[in-house]
Amino acid sequence: MSNTIEEIRKEILLSDGGKKFEEKDGIIINSRLVEYTENFGLQWTEFQLTQFDSHTGGTGTRDRLEQESGWDLRHLRGKLVLEIGSGAGRFTEILKDVGALVVSVDMSAAIFANKANNQSPNIVFVRASFSDLEFLFDTFDYVLCYGVAQHTPEPREVYRYCCDFAKKGGSVSIDHYRKISIPSPFYHPKYVWRPLTTRMKPQTLLRVIRFYIPLYLRFDMFIMRVLPVRIANIVRGCIPIPCWNYYGASNVPQDYESLKQWAIMDTFDALGAKYDFPLSLEEVRAIAQSLGVASFDVKKGGNGVVFNATK
């Protein structure tokens, strides 16, 4: 079993007789990778630092990680952490800053943005699918997977793999979009358009979103200002115009330019991802019960549902 970052780096490179992975510019790449994440590569190239605490001057990413996972981040110093679906590295930055030893994995070209944003000898960057790394089962003290499970072809497999990667007594935290029945601006409008937008080239879709979000965002904010919150959300959820508007959110900068950039970024995320499979709390609990972990908790979270477990 590997215990250091350098040992893990070597184990990945030597796996499959050294035929599967190669290292280029400090990133380990599966040369046989077949990926479905072109939109995420574009997204995190275009919005490399938008969500970073070091860029916003706030603590939104750190707060989300602490509150959702329940982890005391001080305890991560010197611990092995597997981060699945790292994007541009907003959580990688937090893990780096608390002194964790991180294996950061992403299928998309976003891994190059992450490497540029988070230079550290304590991070191994890997462009691969998590399913390519089965030889690292029972290795990690912590496994983090945020913003990923709903965007995979088999979301239930994400839960199994994450738990398998953790060592006995290790901690796992996964978030997932939640199914919603009451009209919501962060749920219903996107499903009107996804049959079309998922067939568009990511570059074209991003241009469309960059065009209409500035035109619609102020009207959406007006609805939020003049109506009670619950009624405003229902009204906005019934209007078939996707707009990820974080007006009033404590974890997002509230100047108009920042709100516009976040709206463009997350609307693109919602409309462009090839797969989008939300689950209910009950469905996530059913998955959790099948995993054979020592303990688990399933709760509502900022992104929908959060699954936390101890193996």
C-alpha positions as CSV (number, residue, x, y, z in Angstrom):
1,M,0.0,0.0,0.0
2,S,1.3,3.4,-0.9
3,N,1.8,5.9,1.9
4,T,3.3,8.9,0.3
5,I,2.5,11.1,-2.7
6,E,5.7,10.1,-4.5
7,E,4.9,6.4,-4.0
8,I,1.4,6.9,-5.4
9,R,2.8,8.8,-8.3
10,K,5.2,5.9,-9.1
11,E,2.4,3.3,-8.6
12,I,0.2,5.1,-11.1
13,L,2.9,5.4,-13.7
14,L,4.0,1.8,-13.3
15,S,0.5,0.3,-13.4
16,D,-0.4,-2.0,-16.3
17,G,3.3,-2.5,-16.9
18,G,3.8,1.2,-17.5
19,K,1.7,1.1,-20.6
20,K,-1.4,3.0,-19.6
21,F,-0.2,6.2,-18.1
22,E,2.4,8.8,-19.1
23,E,3.5,12.0,-17.4
24,K,3.6,15.3,-19.4
25,D,4.4,18.6,-17.8
26,G,3.7,17.3,-14.3
27,I,0.3,15.7,-15.1
28,I,-0.2,12.0,-15.3
29,I,-2.4,11.2,-18.3
30,N,-4.2,8.0,-19.3
31,S,-3.2,7.9,-23.0
32,R,-6.2,5.6,-23.7
33,L,-8.8,7.9,-22.2
34,V,-12.1,8.1,-23.8
35,E,-13.9,11.1,-22.2
36,Y,-17.3,12.8,-22.4
37,T,-16.3,16.0,-20.7
38,E,-15.4,18.5,-23.3
39,N,-17.8,21.1,-21.9
40,F,-16.1,20.9,-18.5
41,G,-12.7,21.4,-20.0
42,L,-14.0,24.6,-21.7
43,Q,-15.8,25.7,-18.6
44,W,-12.8,25.5,-16.3
45,T,-10.5,27.0,-18.9
46,E,-12.8,30.0,-19.3
47,F,-13.6,30.4,-15.5
48,Q,-10.4,29.2,-14.0
49,L,-10.4,31.3,-10.8
50,T,-14.1,32.4,-10.5
51,Q,-14.9,30.1,-7.6
52,F,-11.5,30.3,-5.8
53,D,-11.5,31.8,-2.3
54,S,-8.1,33.3,-3.1
55,H,-9.8,35.2,-6.0
56,T,-13.1,36.2,-4.4
57,G,-11.5,37.2,-1.1
58,G,-14.1,35.2,0.7
59,T,-14.3,31.7,2.3
60,G,-17.2,30.2,0.3
61,T,-15.3,27.2,-0.9
62,R,-13.7,26.4,2.4
63,D,-17.0,26.9,4.2
64,R,-18.8,24.6,1.8
65,L,-16.2,21.9,2.2
66,E,-16.3,22.1,6.0
67,Q,-20.0,22.3,6.4
68,E,-20.9,19.6,3.8
69,S,-18.3,17.1,4.7
70,G,-18.2,17.7,8.5
71,W,-14.5,17.3,8.3
72,D,-12.2,19.3,10.6
73,L,-9.8,20.5,8.0
74,R,-7.0,20.8,10.5
75,H,-6.9,17.0,10.7
76,L,-6.1,16.7,7.0
77,R,-2.5,17.9,7.3
78,G,-0.3,15.1,6.1
79,K,-3.2,12.9,5.2
80,L,-3.8,11.2,1.8
81,V,-6.8,12.7,0.1
82,L,-8.3,11.6,-3.3
83,E,-10.2,14.3,-5.0
84,I,-12.4,13.0,-7.9
85,G,-13.5,15.5,-10.5
86,S,-11.4,18.4,-9.4
87,G,-12.2,20.9,-12.2
88,A,-10.1,24.0,-12.0
89,G,-9.1,23.2,-8.4
90,R,-11.3,25.3,-6.1
91,F,-11.2,22.5,-3.5
92,T,-7.7,21.5,-4.4
93,E,-6.6,24.9,-3.2
94,I,-8.2,24.4,0.2
95,L,-6.7,20.9,0.5
96,K,-3.3,22.3,-0.5
97,D,-3.5,25.1,2.0
98,V,-4.3,22.8,5.0
99,G,-1.3,20.6,4.1
100,A,-3.1,17.5,2.7
101,L,-1.3,15.1,0.3
102,V,-3.6,15.2,-2.6
103,V,-4.3,13.0,-5.7
104,S,-6.4,15.2,-7.8
105,V,-8.2,13.5,-10.7
106,D,-10.3,14.9,-13.6
107,M,-11.2,13.4,-16.9
108,S,-11.4,16.7,-18.7
109,A,-8.8,19.3,-19.8
110,A,-9.7,21.2,-16.6
111,I,-6.8,19.3,-15.0
112,F,-4.4,21.6,-16.8
113,A,-6.1,24.6,-15.3
114,N,-5.9,23.0,-11.9
115,K,-2.2,22.3,-12.3
116,A,-1.6,25.9,-13.2
117,N,-3.7,27.2,-10.3
118,N,-2.3,24.9,-7.6
119,Q,1.5,24.3,-7.9
120,S,2.6,22.1,-5.1
121,P,4.9,19.1,-4.6
122,N,2.2,17.6,-2.4
123,I,-0.3,17.2,-5.3
124,V,-0.4,14.5,-8.0
125,F,-2.5,15.6,-10.9
126,V,-4.1,12.8,-13.0
127,R,-6.2,13.1,-16.1
128,A,-8.1,9.9,-16.1
129,S,-11.4,8.3,-15.1
130,F,-11.6,7.3,-11.4
131,S,-12.4,3.8,-12.7
132,D,-8.8,3.7,-14.1
133,L,-7.4,3.7,-10.6
134,E,-8.7,0.6,-9.0
135,F,-5.3,-0.4,-7.9
136,L,-5.5,2.4,-5.4
137,F,-8.4,0.9,-3.5
138,D,-8.0,0.9,0.3
139,T,-5.4,3.7,0.1
140,F,-6.9,7.1,1.1
141,D,-7.7,8.7,4.5
142,Y,-10.2,11.0,2.8
143,V,-12.1,10.8,-0.5
144,L,-13.8,13.9,-1.9
145,C,-16.2,14.0,-4.8
146,Y,-18.2,17.2,-5.3
147,G,-20.0,18.2,-8.5
148,V,-19.4,14.9,-10.2
149,A,-21.7,12.0,-9.5
150,Q,-24.8,13.4,-11.4
151,H,-22.6,14.0,-14.5
152,T,-21.5,10.3,-14.9
153,P,-23.3,7.6,-16.9
154,E,-23.6,5.4,-13.8
155,P,-23.9,7.7,-10.7
156,R,-24.3,4.7,-8.3
157,E,-20.9,3.5,-9.4
158,V,-19.3,6.7,-8.1
159,Y,-20.4,5.9,-4.6
160,R,-19.0,2.4,-4.7
161,Y,-15.7,3.5,-6.1
162,C,-15.3,6.4,-3.6
163,C,-15.8,4.0,-0.7
164,D,-13.5,1.4,-2.2
165,F,-10.7,4.0,-2.5
166,A,-10.9,4.9,1.2
167,K,-8.9,2.8,3.7
168,K,-10.6,1.2,6.7
169,G,-11.7,4.0,9.0
170,G,-11.3,6.6,6.1
171,S,-13.9,9.3,5.4
172,V,-15.9,9.8,2.2
173,S,-17.9,12.9,1.1
174,I,-20.0,13.0,-2.1
175,D,-22.5,15.6,-3.2
176,H,-25.3,15.1,-5.8
177,Y,-28.0,17.1,-7.5
178,R,-31.3,16.5,-5.7
179,K,-34.6,15.8,-7.4
180,I,-37.1,18.6,-6.8
181,S,-40.9,18.6,-7.4
182,I,-41.7,22.2,-6.6
183,P,-40.7,24.6,-9.4
184,S,-37.1,25.8,-8.8
185,P,-34.9,28.1,-11.0
186,F,-32.0,25.7,-10.3
187,Y,-33.8,22.7,-11.6
188,H,-36.8,22.8,-13.9
189,P,-35.9,25.4,-16.6
190,K,-32.7,23.5,-17.6
191,Y,-34.6,20.4,-18.5
192,V,-36.7,22.2,-21.0
193,W,-33.6,23.0,-23.0
194,R,-31.1,20.1,-22.3
195,P,-32.4,17.9,-25.1
196,L,-31.1,20.7,-27.4
197,T,-28.2,22.2,-25.5
198,T,-26.4,18.8,-24.9
199,R,-26.3,18.4,-28.7
200,M,-24.7,21.8,-29.3
201,K,-20.9,22.3,-29.5
202,P,-19.7,23.6,-26.1
203,Q,-18.2,26.8,-27.7
204,T,-21.6,27.6,-29.4
205,L,-23.6,27.0,-26.2
206,L,-21.2,29.2,-24.2
207,R,-21.6,32.0,-26.8
208,V,-25.4,31.8,-26.5
209,I,-25.3,31.9,-22.7
210,R,-22.9,34.8,-22.7
211,F,-25.4,36.7,-24.9
212,Y,-28.7,36.1,-23.0
213,I,-27.6,36.0,-19.4
214,P,-26.7,39.8,-19.2
215,L,-30.1,40.5,-20.8
216,Y,-32.1,38.4,-18.4
217,L,-30.1,38.5,-15.2
218,R,-31.4,42.0,-14.1
219,F,-35.0,41.0,-14.7
220,D,-34.4,37.8,-12.6
221,M,-32.9,39.9,-9.8
222,F,-36.0,42.2,-10.0
223,I,-38.3,39.2,-9.4
224,M,-36.1,38.3,-6.4
225,R,-36.3,41.8,-4.9
226,V,-40.1,42.4,-5.2
227,L,-41.4,38.9,-4.2
228,P,-41.1,36.8,-1.1
229,V,-38.3,34.3,-1.5
230,R,-40.5,31.2,-1.8
231,I,-42.9,32.8,-4.3
232,A,-40.0,34.3,-6.3
233,N,-38.4,30.9,-6.6
234,I,-41.6,29.3,-7.8
235,V,-42.1,32.0,-10.4
236,R,-38.5,31.8,-11.6
237,G,-38.8,28.0,-11.7
238,C,-41.8,28.3,-14.0
239,I,-40.1,30.7,-16.5
240,P,-38.3,28.4,-19.0
241,I,-35.1,30.5,-19.1
242,P,-32.2,28.9,-17.3
243,C,-30.3,31.4,-15.2
244,W,-28.1,30.4,-12.2
245,N,-28.6,33.6,-10.3
246,Y,-26.8,33.8,-6.9
247,Y,-28.2,37.2,-5.9
248,G,-28.3,37.3,-2.1
249,A,-26.1,34.2,-1.7
250,S,-23.6,34.6,1.1
251,N,-20.9,32.5,-0.6
252,V,-20.8,34.5,-3.9
253,P,-19.5,38.0,-4.4
254,Q,-22.6,40.3,-4.8
255,D,-21.2,42.9,-7.3
256,Y,-23.1,42.7,-10.6
257,E,-20.0,41.6,-12.6
258,S,-19.3,38.7,-10.3
259,L,-23.0,37.6,-10.3
260,K,-23.0,37.7,-14.1
261,Q,-19.8,35.6,-14.4
262,W,-21.1,33.0,-11.9
263,A,-24.5,32.9,-13.7
264,I,-22.8,32.3,-17.1
265,M,-20.5,29.7,-15.6
266,D,-23.1,27.6,-13.8
267,T,-25.8,28.0,-16.4
268,F,-23.3,26.6,-18.9
269,D,-22.5,23.8,-16.4
270,A,-26.2,22.9,-16.1
271,L,-27.0,23.0,-19.9
272,G,-23.8,21.5,-21.3
273,A,-23.1,18.4,-19.3
274,K,-23.7,15.3,-21.3
275,Y,-25.2,13.5,-18.3
276,D,-27.5,14.9,-15.6
277,F,-29.0,12.4,-13.2
278,P,-30.4,13.9,-10.0
279,L,-31.4,11.6,-7.1
280,S,-33.7,12.0,-4.2
281,L,-32.6,11.8,-0.6
282,E,-34.3,8.4,-0.4
283,E,-32.4,7.1,-3.5
284,V,-29.1,8.2,-2.1
285,R,-29.9,6.5,1.3
286,A,-30.7,3.3,-0.6
287,I,-27.3,3.4,-2.3
288,A,-25.6,4.1,1.0
289,Q,-27.2,1.1,2.6
290,S,-25.8,-1.2,-0.1
291,L,-22.2,0.0,0.4
292,G,-21.2,-1.9,3.5
293,V,-19.6,1.1,5.2
294,A,-19.2,1.4,9.0
295,S,-21.5,4.4,9.2
296,F,-23.1,7.0,6.9
297,D,-25.2,10.2,6.9
298,V,-27.3,11.5,4.0
299,K,-28.5,15.1,4.2
300,K,-29.6,18.1,2.2
301,G,-26.7,20.3,1.1
302,G,-25.9,23.3,-1.0
303,N,-25.6,21.3,-4.2
304,G,-28.6,19.1,-3.4
305,V,-27.8,15.9,-1.4
306,V,-24.6,15.1,0.6
307,F,-23.5,11.6,1.4
308,N,-20.9,11.3,4.2
309,A,-19.5,8.0,5.3
310,T,-16.8,6.3,7.4
311,K,-15.6,3.1,5.9
